[in-house]
């Protein structure tokens, strides 16, 4: 609605202002009666505007009022002054105020003015009841109806008789102007009232109201203070029946009785949850002397009263004595009971709850069954008194302790061994001491017949002994000597060669594998590097083992190592020695023999090569001769072989020349590459007469002609070969 009306006014003002000129000279706000006003007084906000215009009439304009930058009032006016009245200003009216004037499209605003409202109205206190029983609850409502939250309240409960503030509580109400609290009425409060005070934060300061008192509240007792009565009155002699009564009076409106408790010092001796009385009755003894208290309680209230009771002693508390509290088995046990004052006519001595004597004395030869706690009871008439307790311990002598360990397993060096000590007979507890050699290794106290278990980690053969003692006066008992053999595992292995690492072939190799002092038997194994299977193994009780190679060859050279283990070494933790490198070299005489053999082989190869060379050369010379011989033997007409002349001339072909024969295989130009020759043979048959058959017979002569073709650049050699005729021509 406000935006619509404001828009309408602006349109009208705009139309009117279009014809006239105007200006807003100034605007200010006046706060009446002042910037600080008392709570409940009227507050006037006056906005003054000075406008100049050419119009003959006053212009319509808007005046807007703001508190803390929030618009809370606006008005359309033609007046120069507009006011807004706040009746009965309250703290929540405190803040910063300003006003704004709007004329056509011109706006002007005053500075901000701070307004403080001092004081808070007195709060109202309303109780839900004006009469209450002790332990009851009163509901108090405290409010400031004129103000708005948040409001902080402080409410106190005041005892009218003492004017003491018993309880004060504070509570804030962020969104309301009231709070409600519960107060419990305590015992011994008779007339009470409540006070309420309100506080509100105004700008920077906290404004606080006056304190408002509530109506009086009357408190009725739920129950009266307890009263204690002791019968009989006056001095009380031991043996006299004694009664202590505690009584109270309970209000008629009570739905349940409170609990009544009677205490002697701090010990509860009687109590009751039903009725208004509790009673404690006993035959009086000096133990009943003390301060008796009667306490009556509910969930909220507790009332107490006390009385002191004195009982005259008839006879003193009996005293039980003994010759000794620790006895050896077989010694004499003697107990006696005494009193002072009147002589008691009734005595009993008890062990626990069992009566062992009905006189003031007990005498016997002690056994272990006599150990226990003894007391004496003395009485005169109905008065019985119990003595102090005496603890008797009868010690049975210990049997000789036995010492043992688990012998099923061997003792490995460094591992834990459990040694047991046990005395079968004897009074408990038993103190055991384990000795190793002559030194006490450990001590232990055992309260049962189970063995005392000691632990040790022997590194060598050891002797143990056990000593046991208890309360018996005899000296401690000593066990037999326990001998423990300790198996030392192989920890380190070394490998050496007895001679030089450079071994001459044909001589012996001796490898020595050795360990420190350990338990046997020891398994030694010799290995060549990179071989899985050992080359030698032996079991020995000695700390060393050897491997022999009588005549070493070059193939025995290489790297060696060994392992050693006994039954204390478990796979795969088998110790391995260092790696030893052995080199085998040939003997000098073998080197010489090999050198001679090599030289002989070289000479033989040279001789064989030379022989082959000369053979090849000889074959090359004989090749033309072979070629000049008849290809087939000459036959007669009767197919008989014709014998040639045996002379040298007969074996040579026709026209043979030695020079030609010697150089037939050589090329024409020795300095040039060999020629490629093509050889052709021509067979010619020549008829001739056999010389030995006469002229009448003819023979056939075969002539071979050899033609060698060469390259055109070279001359052609041609040789003719004629088979020897029968007549030699």
C-alpha positions in Angstrom: 0.0 0.0 0.0 2.8 2.4 1.0 4.7 2.1 -2.4 1.4 2.7 -4.3 0.5 5.8 -2.4 4.0 7.1 -2.6 4.0 6.6 -6.3 0.7 8.4 -6.7 1.9 11.3 -4.7 5.1 11.5 -6.7 3.2 11.6 -9.9 1.0 14.4 -8.7 3.9 16.3 -7.3 5.7 15.9 -10.6 2.9 17.3 -12.6 2.6 20.3 -10.3 6.3 20.8 -10.1 6.7 20.8 -13.9 5.0 24.2 -14.0 6.8 25.7 -10.9 10.4 25.8 -9.7 11.2 24.7 -6.2 14.2 23.7 -3.9 14.5 22.0 -0.5 16.6 24.5 1.6 17.0 22.4 4.7 15.7 19.6 6.9 16.3 18.7 10.5 14.9 16.7 13.4 14.0 17.8 16.9 13.6 15.2 19.7 11.4 16.2 22.6 11.7 16.4 25.5 15.5 15.4 24.9 17.7 12.8 23.5 17.5 10.9 26.8 14.1 10.1 28.1 12.9 8.2 31.2 11.2 4.9 30.7 7.4 5.4 30.5 7.6 9.1 29.3 6.3 10.3 25.9 8.9 10.8 23.1 8.2 13.2 20.2 10.1 13.1 16.9 9.7 16.4 15.0 10.9 16.7 11.4 11.2 20.3 10.1 11.4 21.0 6.3 12.2 24.4 4.6 11.1 24.5 0.9 11.3 27.4 -1.5 9.0 27.5 -4.7 7.6 29.9 -7.3 4.1 28.5 -6.7 1.6 30.5 -4.8 0.5 27.3 -3.0 2.4 24.9 -0.8 3.7 21.9 -2.6 2.7 18.4 -1.5 5.7 16.3 -0.2 6.5 13.1 1.6 8.1 12.9 5.1 9.5 9.5 6.1 10.7 8.5 9.6 13.5 5.8 10.2 14.8 4.0 13.2 18.1 2.2 12.7 17.7 2.6 8.9 14.2 0.9 9.0 11.2 2.9 7.8 8.5 2.9 10.6 6.3 5.9 9.6 5.6 8.2 6.6 3.1 10.9 5.9 2.1 13.1 2.9 2.0 16.8 3.9 2.1 20.3 2.7 3.3 21.5 6.2 6.8 22.4 7.0 6.7 20.5 10.2 5.6 16.9 10.8 5.8 15.0 14.2 5.6 11.4 15.4 4.8 10.7 19.0 6.0 7.6 20.9 3.8 7.3 24.0 5.4 5.7 27.1 8.8 5.1 25.6 10.5 1.8 26.5 14.0 0.6 26.3 13.4 -1.1 23.0 12.6 2.4 21.6 16.2 3.3 22.0 18.1 3.7 18.8 19.2 6.1 16.0 16.5 8.1 14.3 16.3 10.2 11.1 13.7 11.6 8.7 13.7 12.1 4.9 11.7 14.6 2.7 10.8 13.7 -0.9 9.5 16.3 -3.3 9.2 15.4 -7.0 12.6 13.9 -7.8 14.4 15.7 -5.0 15.3 13.9 -1.7 16.9 15.2 1.4 17.7 13.4 4.7 18.6 14.6 8.2 21.6 13.3 10.1 21.1 10.4 12.5 20.0 11.3 16.1 20.7 8.9 18.9 17.8 8.4 21.5 18.3 6.7 24.8 15.5 5.4 27.0 16.7 5.1 30.6 15.4 2.7 33.2 13.4 -0.6 33.1 9.9 -1.0 34.5 9.7 -3.0 37.8 9.1 -6.6 37.0 6.0 -8.6 38.1 6.5 -11.7 40.3 3.8 -14.4 40.3 4.0 -17.5 42.5 2.1 -20.7 41.9 1.6 -21.3 45.7 1.9 -19.4 49.0 2.2 -22.5 51.2 4.5 -25.4 50.7 5.9 -28.5 52.5 9.6 -28.9 53.1 11.2 -30.4 50.0 8.4 -29.1 47.8 8.8 -26.9 44.7 7.6 -23.3 44.2 7.2 -22.0 40.6 8.1 -18.3 40.1 7.2 -16.3 37.0 9.0 -13.0 36.6 8.1 -10.7 33.7 8.3 -7.2 32.3 5.2 -6.8 30.1 6.0 -3.3 28.8 9.3 -4.4 27.3 10.4 -6.7 24.5 13.0 -9.4 24.6 15.8 -10.1 25.1 15.4 -9.5 28.9 17.8 -10.8 31.5 16.3 -11.9 34.9 17.8 -12.5 38.3 15.6 -14.3 40.9 16.6 -15.0 44.5 15.1 -16.9 47.4 15.3 -15.0 50.7 14.7 -16.4 54.2 12.5 -13.9 56.0 13.9 -14.7 59.5 17.6 -14.4 58.6 17.3 -12.1 55.6 19.9 -14.4 53.9 19.7 -15.0 50.2 19.6 -18.8 50.1 19.7 -19.2 46.4 20.1 -16.9 43.4 19.6 -17.9 39.8 19.9 -16.0 36.5 18.1 -16.7 33.3 17.7 -14.8 30.0 14.7 -14.7 27.7 15.9 -13.9 24.2 12.5 -13.6 22.5 10.1 -13.1 25.4 9.8 -10.7 28.3 9.2 -13.3 31.1 10.8 -16.4 32.6 9.6 -19.2 34.9 11.9 -21.0 37.4 11.5 -23.7 40.0 12.8 -23.4 43.5 13.0 -26.3 46.0 12.2 -25.5 49.6 14.8 -26.8 52.0 14.6 -27.9 55.6 14.5 -25.3 58.4 12.9 -22.7 56.1 9.8 -21.3 57.6 8.9 -18.0 55.8 10.5 -17.2 52.5 9.9 -14.8 49.6 11.4 -14.2 46.2 13.0 -11.2 44.5 13.1 -10.5 40.8 15.2 -7.9 38.9 15.2 -7.3 35.1 18.0 -6.0 32.9 17.9 -4.9 29.2 20.7 -3.8 27.0 20.0 -0.3 25.7 22.4 0.8 23.0 25.8 0.6 24.8 24.5 0.4 28.4 22.7 -2.2 30.5 19.5 -0.8 32.0 18.4 -2.5 35.2 15.1 -2.3 37.0 14.3 -2.0 40.6 14.1 -5.2 42.7 10.5 -6.6 43.0 9.5 -8.8 46.0 7.0 -11.6 45.8 4.4 -12.5 48.3 5.4 -14.5 51.4 5.6 -18.3 51.2 4.8 -20.3 54.3 6.8 -23.5 54.7 5.4 -26.5 56.6 7.6 -29.3 58.0 7.4 -32.6 56.2 8.7 -34.1 59.4 10.1 -32.8 62.6 13.7 -32.8 63.6 14.6 -36.3 65.0 14.8 -36.9 68.7 17.2 -39.5 70.3 16.4 -41.3 73.6 18.7 -43.8 75.4 17.4 -46.3 78.0 18.2 -46.8 80.7 18.9 -43.2 81.6 22.1 -42.3 83.4 25.2 -44.6 83.7 25.0 -47.9 81.8 26.9 -50.9 83.2 28.1 -53.7 80.9 25.6 -56.4 80.6 22.6 -54.1 80.9 20.1 -54.2 78.1 20.4 -50.9 76.2 17.9 -49.2 73.8 18.4 -46.2 71.6 15.2 -44.8 70.0 14.9 -42.1 67.3 11.5 -40.6 66.7 10.0 -37.9 64.4 6.6 -36.3 63.7 5.3 -36.4 60.1 2.9 -34.0 58.5 -0.5 -35.3 57.8 -0.3 -34.5 54.1 2.8 -36.7 53.7 2.2 -39.6 51.3 5.2 -41.6 52.5 7.5 -41.8 55.6 11.1 -40.7 55.4 13.9 -43.1 56.1 15.3 -43.0 59.7 18.9 -44.1 60.2 20.8 -44.6 63.5 24.6 -44.5 63.2 27.4 -45.2 65.8 30.2 -43.0 64.5 29.9 -43.8 60.8 28.5 -47.4 61.1 24.8 -47.8 60.5 23.4 -49.9 63.4 19.6 -49.5 62.8 17.2 -48.0 60.2 13.5 -47.9 59.3 11.5 -46.8 56.2 8.1 -47.3 57.7 6.7 -45.4 60.7 8.1 -42.5 62.7 10.5 -44.5 64.9 13.8 -46.5 64.7 15.2 -48.5 67.6 18.6 -50.0 68.3 18.8 -52.6 71.2 21.9 -54.4 72.5 23.4 -55.8 75.7 25.7 -52.9 76.6 29.4 -53.4 76.4 32.3 -51.0 76.1 32.2 -51.5 72.4 28.9 -49.7 72.4 30.5 -46.5 73.6 30.4 -43.7 71.1 28.5 -40.9 69.4 25.1 -42.0 68.1 23.5 -40.0 65.3 19.9 -40.2 64.0 19.5 -39.0 60.4 16.1 -38.6 58.8 16.2 -38.3 55.0 14.1 -37.8 51.9 15.2 -37.1 48.4 15.4 -33.4 49.2 15.6 -33.0 53.0 17.9 -34.4 55.7 17.7 -33.7 59.4 20.1 -34.8 62.0 20.4 -35.1 65.8 23.1 -36.7 68.0 23.7 -38.2 71.5 26.8 -39.6 73.3 26.5 -43.0 75.1 29.0 -44.1 77.8 29.0 -47.7 79.1 30.9 -48.6 82.3 33.2 -51.6 81.8 32.5 -54.7 83.8 35.8 -56.5 82.9 38.5 -55.8 80.4 38.7 -57.3 77.0 40.5 -60.6 77.2 44.0 -60.9 76.0 45.2 -64.1 74.2 48.9 -64.8 74.4 51.2 -67.5 73.1 54.8 -68.6 73.6 55.6 -68.3 69.9 53.6 -67.6 66.7 56.0 -69.6 64.5 56.7 -73.2 65.5 58.4 -76.1 64.0 56.5 -79.3 63.6 56.7 -81.2 66.9 57.3 -78.1 69.1 54.9 -77.3 72.0 52.0 -75.0 71.2 50.8 -73.0 74.3 48.0 -70.4 74.3 46.5 -68.7 77.4 43.8 -66.1 77.9 43.7 -63.4 80.7 41.4 -60.5 81.8 41.5 -57.6 84.3 38.8 -56.4 86.6 36.1 -58.8 87.6 37.1 -62.4 87.1 35.5 -64.0 84.1 33.7 -67.3 84.9 33.6 -68.5 81.3 36.5 -69.0 78.9 36.7 -70.6 75.5 39.7 -70.7 73.0 38.7 -71.1 69.4 40.6 -71.8 66.2 38.4 -70.1 63.6 34.9 -71.2 64.6 36.0 -74.4 66.3 36.4 -74.5 70.1 39.7 -76.2 71.0 39.6 -75.4 74.7 36.9 -74.4 77.2 39.5 -73.1 79.7 41.7 -70.1 79.6 44.7 -72.3 78.4 45.5 -74.5 75.5 48.6 -76.8 75.3 49.6 -79.5 72.8 52.4 -80.8 70.5 52.2 -78.8 67.3 51.5 -80.3 63.9 51.0 -78.6 60.6 47.2 -78.9 61.0 47.4 -76.6 64.1 48.3 -73.6 61.9 45.5 -71.0 61.9 44.0 -68.0 63.7 43.1 -68.4 67.4 40.8 -66.2 69.6 39.6 -66.2 73.2 36.1 -65.4 74.4 35.5 -64.5 78.1 32.2 -64.0 79.7 30.4 -62.9 82.9 26.7 -63.5 82.9 25.4 -62.2 79.5 28.5 -60.2 78.8 30.9 -61.9 76.5 34.1 -60.3 75.1 36.3 -61.5 72.3 40.0 -61.2 72.5 42.5 -60.2 69.9 43.3 -62.7 67.2 46.6 -64.7 67.3 48.0 -66.2 64.1 49.9 -69.5 64.7 52.1 -71.0 62.0 53.4 -74.5 62.4 56.1 -75.2 59.9 56.7 -78.6 58.4 60.2 -79.2 57.4 60.8 -79.2 53.6 61.6 -82.4 51.7 64.8 -82.4 49.7 64.0 -80.4 46.5 64.4 -82.1 43.2 65.8 -80.2 40.2 65.0 -81.1 36.6 64.5 -79.8 33.2 62.9 -81.0 30.0 65.5 -83.6 29.0 63.6 -84.7 25.9 65.2 -82.0 23.9 68.9 -81.1 23.7 70.0 -77.7 24.9 71.2 -75.5 22.2 73.7 -72.8 22.9 72.0 -69.5 23.6 68.4 -70.9 23.7 66.2 -70.7 26.8 66.2 -73.6 29.2 63.6 -74.0 31.9 64.9 -75.4 35.2 62.3 -76.7 37.7 62.7 -76.8 41.5 60.2 -78.6 43.7 59.8 -79.7 47.3 56.9 -82.1 47.6 56.5 -81.7 51.4 56.7 -78.6 53.5 54.8 -75.6 54.8 54.0 -73.0 52.2 55.2 -70.5 51.1 58.5 -71.9 49.9 61.4 -69.7 48.9 63.5 -71.2 46.0 67.0 -70.1 45.0 68.6 -71.3 41.7 72.4 -71.5 41.7 74.5 -71.7 38.6 77.9 -72.9 39.7 78.2 -71.1 43.0 76.3 -67.9 42.1 72.6 -67.4 42.8 71.0 -66.9 39.4 67.4 -66.1 40.5 65.1 -66.4 43.6 61.4 -67.0 43.6 58.6 -67.5 46.3 55.9 -70.1 45.5 52.7 -70.3 47.5 51.7 -73.8 46.2 53.2 -77.2 45.6 53.8 -76.5 42.0 57.5 -76.3 40.9 59.3 -73.1 40.7 60.3 -72.5 37.1 63.5 -70.6 36.3 64.8 -69.6 32.9 68.4 -69.4 31.7 70.3 -69.1 28.4 73.4 -71.2 28.8 76.2 -70.8 26.3 78.3 -73.7 27.6 78.0 -76.8 29.7 76.5 -75.7 33.1 75.8 -77.1 36.6 72.7 -76.0 38.4 71.6 -76.5 42.0 68.4 -75.6 43.9 68.0 -74.4 47.5 64.6 -74.3 49.2 63.6 -72.8 52.5 60.4 -72.0 54.4 59.4 -70.9 57.9 61.1 -73.9 59.5 64.0 -73.1 61.8 66.3 -75.7 60.1 68.7 -74.6 57.5 67.6 -74.6 53.8 67.5 -77.8 51.8 69.8 -78.3 48.8 69.0 -80.4 45.7 71.3 -82.6 43.8 73.6 -81.2 41.1 72.0 -80.9 37.7 74.5 -81.1 34.8 73.4 -79.7 31.5 75.3 -80.4 28.4 75.0 -77.5 25.9 75.3 -78.1 22.2 77.2 -75.3 20.5 76.1 -74.8 16.9 78.7 -74.2 14.2 78.9 -70.4 13.8 82.0 -69.8 11.7 83.8 -72.0 9.1 87.1 -71.4 7.5 88.9 -73.1 4.6 92.7 -73.1 4.1 95.2 -74.9 1.8 98.1 -76.4 3.5 100.6 -75.7 0.7 100.8 -72.8 -1.7 97.7 -71.8 -3.6 99.9 -72.2 -6.7 100.0 -76.0 -7.1 102.4 -77.8 -9.5 100.6 -80.5 -11.5 101.3 -83.9 -10.3 101.7 -82.8 -6.6 99.0 -83.2 -3.9 96.3 -80.6 -2.9 95.3 -80.6 0.7 92.4 -78.5 1.8 91.7 -78.0 5.5 88.1 -77.0 6.7 88.0 -76.1 10.4 85.7 -74.5 13.0 85.9 -73.1 16.5 85.2 -75.3 19.6 81.7 -76.8 19.0 79.8 -79.9 19.9 80.3 -83.0 17.7 79.7 -84.9 15.5 80.3 -82.3 12.8 79.4 -82.9 9.2 82.0 -81.4 6.8 81.3 -80.9 3.1 83.8 -79.7 0.4 82.4 -78.1 -2.7 83.7 -76.7 -5.9 82.2 -73.3 -6.8 79.0 -73.6 -9.0 78.7 -77.3 -8.3 75.7 -78.6 -6.3 77.0 -81.9 -5.1 80.0 -82.0 -2.7 83.3 -83.4 -3.9 83.9 -84.8 -0.4 82.0 -85.1 2.9 82.9 -86.6 6.2 81.5 -86.7 9.7 83.9 -86.2 12.6 84.1 -85.1 16.3 87.2 -83.2 15.5 87.1 -79.4 14.8 88.8 -79.9 11.4 88.6 -82.1 8.3 90.8 -82.5 5.2 90.4 -83.3 1.5 93.3 -84.8 -0.4 94.1 -84.9 -4.1 97.3 -86.9 -4.5 98.2 -85.9 -8.1 96.6 -82.7 -9.1 95.9 -81.9 -12.7 95.2 -78.6 -14.3 91.4 -79.5 -14.2 91.6 -79.4 -10.3 92.2 -75.6 -10.4 89.3 -73.4 -9.4 87.4 -72.0 -6.4 86.6 -74.2 -3.4 84.5 -73.7 -0.2 83.3 -75.9 2.6 80.4 -76.1 5.0 80.2 -77.5 8.6 77.2 -78.2 10.7 76.0 -80.2 13.7 72.6 -81.1 15.0 72.3 -77.7 16.5 72.3 -76.1 13.0 69.0 -76.1 11.3 68.5 -75.8 7.5 68.9 -73.4 5.7 71.2 -71.7 8.3 74.2 -73.9 7.5 77.4 -71.7 7.8 79.6 -71.5 4.7 83.3 -70.9 4.6 85.3 -68.4 2.6 86.0 -69.1 -1.1 89.5 -70.3 -1.8 91.0 -70.0 -5.2 93.5 -72.8 -6.2 95.7 -72.5 -9.4 97.4 -75.7 -10.8 100.4 -75.1 -13.2 102.4 -77.6 -15.3 105.8 -79.0 -14.1 108.9 -77.7 -16.0 109.8 -81.1 -17.4 106.3 -81.4 -18.8 106.6 -78.0 -20.3 109.9 -79.0 -22.0 108.4 -82.3 -23.3 105.5 -80.4 -24.7 107.8 -77.9 -26.4 109.9 -80.7 -28.0 106.7 -82.4 -29.2 105.4 -79.2 -30.7 108.8 -78.5 -32.4 108.8 -82.0 -33.8 105.3 -81.6 -35.2 106.3 -78.3 -36.8 109.4 -79.9 -38.4 107.3 -82.9 -39.7 104.8 -80.5 -41.1 107.6 -78.5 -42.9 109.1 -81.7 -44.3 105.8 -82.9 -45.5 105.1 -79.6 -47.1 108.4 -79.5 -48.9 107.9 -83.0 -50.1 104.6 -82.2 -51.5 105.9 -79.2 -53.2 108.7 -81.1 -55.0 106.3 -83.8 -56.0 104.0 -81.3 -57.6 106.9 -79.7 -59.4 108.1 -83.1 -60.7 104.6 -84.0 -61.9 104.5 -80.7 -63.8 107.7 -81.6 -65.7 106.5 -85.1 -66.6 103.1 -84.0 -67.9 104.3 -83.4 -71.6 106.0 -86.7 -71.6 102.9 -88.4 -70.6 100.9 -86.7 -73.2 103.4 -87.8 -76.0 103.0 -91.4 -75.3 100.6 -93.6 -77.3 97.1 -93.3 -76.1 96.7 -97.1 -76.7 99.2 -99.8 -77.3 100.1 -100.7 -80.9 98.7 -104.0 -82.1 99.6 -106.1 -84.9 97.3 -107.4 -87.5 96.9 -110.3 -85.2 96.0 -107.9 -82.3 99.4 -108.4 -80.7 101.1 -105.8 -78.8 104.1 -104.4 -80.7 107.2 -104.0 -78.7 108.9 -100.6 -79.0 112.6 -99.9 -79.0 114.0 -99.7 -75.5 116.3 -96.9 -76.4 115.8 -93.4 -75.4 115.2 -92.3 -78.8 112.4 -94.7 -79.3 110.4 -93.3 -76.5 110.6 -89.7 -77.7 108.0 -88.5 -80.2 108.7 -87.2 -83.5 110.4 -83.8 -83.4 110.8 -83.8 -79.6 113.0 -81.1 -78.2 114.3 -81.0 -74.7 113.8 -77.3 -74.4 110.3 -77.6 -75.5 109.7 -80.5 -73.1 111.2 -78.6 -70.2 109.1 -75.5 -70.9 106.0 -76.8 -72.5 104.0 -76.0 -69.4 105.3 -72.5 -69.0 103.5 -69.6 -70.6 105.2 -67.6 -73.3 105.3 -64.5 -71.1 106.3 -65.5 -67.6 105.6 -62.0 -66.3 102.0 -62.0 -67.4 99.0 -63.8 -66.3 98.6 -67.5 -67.4 96.9 -68.0 -70.7 93.8 -69.9 -71.2 94.5 -72.6 -73.7 92.1 -74.7 -75.8 93.5 -78.1 -76.8 92.3 -80.1 -79.8 93.4 -83.5 -80.7 93.3 -85.0 -84.4 93.6 -88.7 -84.9 95.3 -89.8 -88.3 95.8 -93.4 -89.3 99.0 -94.1 -91.4 99.6 -97.4 -93.0 103.1 -98.6 -92.8 104.9 -101.9 -93.0 106.0 -103.6 -89.9 109.8 -103.8 -89.9 110.0 -107.2 -88.5 107.4 -108.7 -90.8 109.0 -107.6 -94.0 108.0 -105.4 -96.7 105.0 -107.4 -97.7 103.0 -106.5 -94.6 101.6 -103.2 -93.8 100.7 -101.6 -90.5 98.5 -98.8 -89.4 100.0 -95.8 -87.6 98.0 -93.4 -85.6 99.2 -89.9 -85.4 97.7 -87.4 -82.8 98.0 -83.8 -83.5 97.6 -81.3 -80.6 96.6 -77.9 -81.3 96.5 -75.3 -78.5 94.5 -72.2 -79.1 95.5 -69.0 -77.4 94.1 -65.5 -77.3 94.7 -63.5 -80.5 97.2 -61.3 -78.6 99.4 -64.2 -78.1 101.1 -66.6 -80.5 99.7 -70.0 -81.0 101.8 -73.0 -80.0 101.1 -76.1 -81.7 102.6 -79.5 -81.0 102.3 -82.6 -83.0 102.6 -86.0 -81.5 102.9 -89.1 -83.5 102.6 -92.4 -82.0 105.6 -94.6 -82.5 105.2 -96.7 -85.5 106.2 -100.3 -85.7 109.2 -99.4 -87.8 110.3 -96.6 -85.6 109.8 -93.8 -88.3 
